[in-house]
Amino acid sequence: MVEKIKTDVLVVGGGPGGRVAYMALKQFGVTDVKMVANEEPTVICSLPYGVGRRLVPGGPEAVVVDLSKPHRLPPTILQDVLQGNVTALDPAAREAVVEGPGGQTAVGFDRLVLAPGALPWIPAVEGVLAETGTVQGTGVFYGDEWVDKGRLADHVYVLRGAWDARRLDRLASEKKTALVVGTGAIGLETAEALLDRGMAVTLLEALPHVVAAMDGDMAARVEQRLAERNVPVRKDARLARVFPGGVELSDGTVLEADAVVFATGVRPDLRLAKATGLETGRGIVVDRQMRTSAPEVYAVGDAVQVVDGATGESILPLIGTLAMRQAMVAASNIAGRPMELPPLTAWGVSEILGLHWGSVGWTEEAARRAGYSVAGLIQPVRTRDPFMPEGKDGAWKLVVATAPKDRVKPGQILGFQVVQDGDSPLFLAERFLDIVSRGETVMDLFGHYFIHSPAHNAVDDPYLGLLSQAMRTFGR
Ligand SMILES: Cc1cc2nc3c(=O)[nH]c(=O)nc-3n(C[C@H](O)[C@H](O)[C@H](O)COP(=O)(O)OP(=O)(O)OC[C@H]3O[C@@H](n4cnc5c(N)ncnc54)[C@H](O)[C@@H]3O)c2cc1C
């Protein structure tokens, strides 16, 4: 028999988007909220560091969120969580079906927040799946096909949840060598975690350079750091097959390793949204209040596509803090306090072997592929004045439109990248996040003030440096 319950708001998904939606709804005075979660919640961004144990000595368990000791979460969370999967959703009838350990529950709701997130994407090469795998967790996309993680071969790894982190942690304790496929933030952070644990790691990248979120000229600095630390990187590497002792590339090269870790990107999980008939494109289509094509259903997080503030294109940012911000917007609207998501663009900031990198908006390469005419301006920076021995070299790069296209105007800054040693570029990237997502031009750089403080930076004003470079380039 199907149990029937009713709640004012049902949140689907217990990731950062779902949890913050739940929390914000409670804070805004909506008391009757239920959240459906199908896996242990984690502070997901810290999973690689849990595996590495240098920054998180407690290992992966320290990164798992214990709902019985809620930190910041409302104390009602345990009784409000329904364990299981939402397998069917009927917005017109305002009912969702949850399949849990105890059977099916039909949950009636007034409003629903869909936060199903994204899943690791693995290229569909031979040897990734096994007849009888032992891996636990939710699912992955193997090419275009959703497969249960239980079907992954024992030597194949991904990193998205607590089980994945525990498996990698065990791998690091028991084995010596790993191939990490993919050199984005997650690939590099996972590689460093395994290096920290004493494993020998080789990186494989299908593209001509590492870190697709940056252009080749900036990513070269990351490649140099990897080379200095003797971390082998194979670029333009296409996998032909995976086998228990390693991989074979399409050029016939065989690389041996105890494990193959896929960090080849993620894809939004649109299965429920599509089955429900919600409008989808690359992700679930929402307005700036986070409402989907069904007025009583809101959607937030990695499964949602948003409008890029710089260009007006639909983008999939796949960023945790953005999922949380979207969740706040959805919750506020549901609670009767109208709110819209401010302009945004995509971003990524990380660190590998002491070298910090950040990228905001469009790379020169991605902008050209999308049909924009752009120029790249690189400004070398030194982190301290030349007479200070602790100063390190770095570089900033602006991607600037040189011709109009749709709403993009000449001189508009479409992207920013930074690579620097030692110091975190976090606040700098945040500043350029505003500049890019609000459509500012290089001339607007003059309106951004620069603070010099010898203990923190060098006296040269890089905003003026970039502005002068832009004026020379554009003949102003
Ligand atoms: C290793 C790693 C490092 C990262 N580092 C950073 C970082 O430094 N900074 C940053 O901002 N972002 C980072 N991210 C990205 C960030 O984790 C994601 O953007 C964020 O998790 C998205 O939150 P979400 O709630 O939309 O989706 P998810 O975290 O994917 O959560 C969705 C949840 O919903 C569940 N679900 C799906 N369908 C259903 C259903 N039908 N019923 C019930 N439950 C369902 C899923 O299983 C999952 O548990 C990182 C991601 C990873 C994997």
The ligand as a MOL file (V3000), in Angstrom:
LIG
                    3D

  0  0  0     0  0            999 V3000
M  V30 BEGIN CTAB
M  V30 COUNTS 53 58 0 0 0
M  V30 BEGIN ATOM
M  V30 1 C 34.9710 17.1440 -5.9970 0
M  V30 2 C 34.1600 18.3870 -6.2100 0
M  V30 3 C 34.6880 19.6150 -5.8520 0
M  V30 4 C 33.9360 20.7780 -6.0330 0
M  V30 5 N 34.4770 21.9830 -5.6440 0
M  V30 6 C 33.7120 23.0890 -5.6950 0
M  V30 7 C 34.2120 24.3250 -5.1710 0
M  V30 8 O 35.3460 24.4030 -4.6990 0
M  V30 9 N 33.4030 25.4040 -5.2130 0
M  V30 10 C 32.1360 25.3360 -5.7320 0
M  V30 11 O 31.4180 26.3590 -5.7150 0
M  V30 12 N 31.6430 24.1810 -6.2590 0
M  V30 13 C 32.4020 23.0680 -6.2440 0
M  V30 14 N 31.9150 21.8890 -6.7380 0
M  V30 15 C 30.6060 21.8890 -7.4110 0
M  V30 16 C 29.4910 21.7250 -6.4160 0
M  V30 17 O 29.7200 20.6060 -5.6370 0
M  V30 18 C 28.1670 21.6060 -7.1350 0
M  V30 19 O 27.9630 22.7600 -7.9040 0
M  V30 20 C 27.0450 21.4300 -6.1210 0
M  V30 21 O 27.1760 20.1970 -5.4630 0
M  V30 22 C 25.6770 21.5080 -6.7960 0
M  V30 23 O 24.6920 21.3400 -5.8230 0
M  V30 24 P 23.2800 20.7090 -6.1890 0
M  V30 25 O 22.5270 20.6300 -4.9130 0
M  V30 26 O 22.6960 21.4360 -7.3440 0
M  V30 27 O 23.5990 19.2550 -6.7530 0
M  V30 28 P 24.2600 17.9680 -6.0980 0
M  V30 29 O 25.3480 18.3260 -5.1660 0
M  V30 30 O 24.5660 17.0870 -7.2610 0
M  V30 31 O 23.0980 17.3400 -5.2340 0
M  V30 32 C 21.9370 16.8230 -5.8150 0
M  V30 33 C 21.4500 15.6830 -4.9610 0
M  V30 34 O 20.1540 15.3070 -5.3880 0
M  V30 35 C 20.0920 13.8950 -5.5000 0
M  V30 36 N 19.0060 13.5450 -6.4040 0
M  V30 37 C 18.9820 13.5970 -7.7550 0
M  V30 38 N 17.7930 13.1830 -8.2200 0
M  V30 39 C 17.0450 12.8570 -7.1530 0
M  V30 40 C 15.7360 12.3380 -7.0140 0
M  V30 41 N 14.9570 12.1080 -8.0650 0
M  V30 42 N 15.2780 12.0850 -5.7590 0
M  V30 43 C 16.0640 12.3320 -4.6680 0
M  V30 44 N 17.3090 12.8290 -4.7590 0
M  V30 45 C 17.7900 13.0800 -5.9830 0
M  V30 46 C 21.4790 13.5430 -6.0000 0
M  V30 47 O 21.7680 12.1800 -5.8240 0
M  V30 48 C 22.3190 14.4400 -5.1060 0
M  V30 49 O 22.5050 13.8630 -3.8450 0
M  V30 50 C 32.6430 20.7040 -6.5920 0
M  V30 51 C 32.1150 19.4630 -6.9710 0
M  V30 52 C 32.8640 18.3170 -6.7630 0
M  V30 53 C 32.2820 16.9920 -7.1560 0
M  V30 END ATOM
M  V30 BEGIN BOND
M  V30 1 1 1 2
M  V30 2 1 2 3
M  V30 3 2 2 52
M  V30 4 2 3 4
M  V30 5 1 4 5
M  V30 6 1 4 50
M  V30 7 2 5 6
M  V30 8 1 6 7
M  V30 9 1 6 13
M  V30 10 2 7 8
M  V30 11 1 7 9
M  V30 12 1 9 10
M  V30 13 2 10 11
M  V30 14 1 10 12
M  V30 15 2 12 13
M  V30 16 1 13 14
M  V30 17 1 14 15
M  V30 18 1 14 50
M  V30 19 1 15 16
M  V30 20 1 16 17
M  V30 21 1 16 18
M  V30 22 1 18 19
M  V30 23 1 18 20
M  V30 24 1 20 21
M  V30 25 1 20 22
M  V30 26 1 22 23
M  V30 27 1 23 24
M  V30 28 2 24 25
M  V30 29 1 24 26
M  V30 30 1 24 27
M  V30 31 1 27 28
M  V30 32 2 28 29
M  V30 33 1 28 30
M  V30 34 1 28 31
M  V30 35 1 31 32
M  V30 36 1 32 33
M  V30 37 1 33 34
M  V30 38 1 33 48
M  V30 39 1 34 35
M  V30 40 1 35 36
M  V30 41 1 35 46
M  V30 42 1 36 37
M  V30 43 1 36 45
M  V30 44 2 37 38
M  V30 45 1 38 39
M  V30 46 1 39 40
M  V30 47 2 39 45
M  V30 48 1 40 41
M  V30 49 2 40 42
M  V30 50 1 42 43
M  V30 51 2 43 44
M  V30 52 1 44 45
M  V30 53 1 46 47
M  V30 54 1 46 48
M  V30 55 1 48 49
M  V30 56 2 50 51
M  V30 57 1 51 52
M  V30 58 1 52 53
M  V30 END BOND
M  V30 END CTAB
M  END
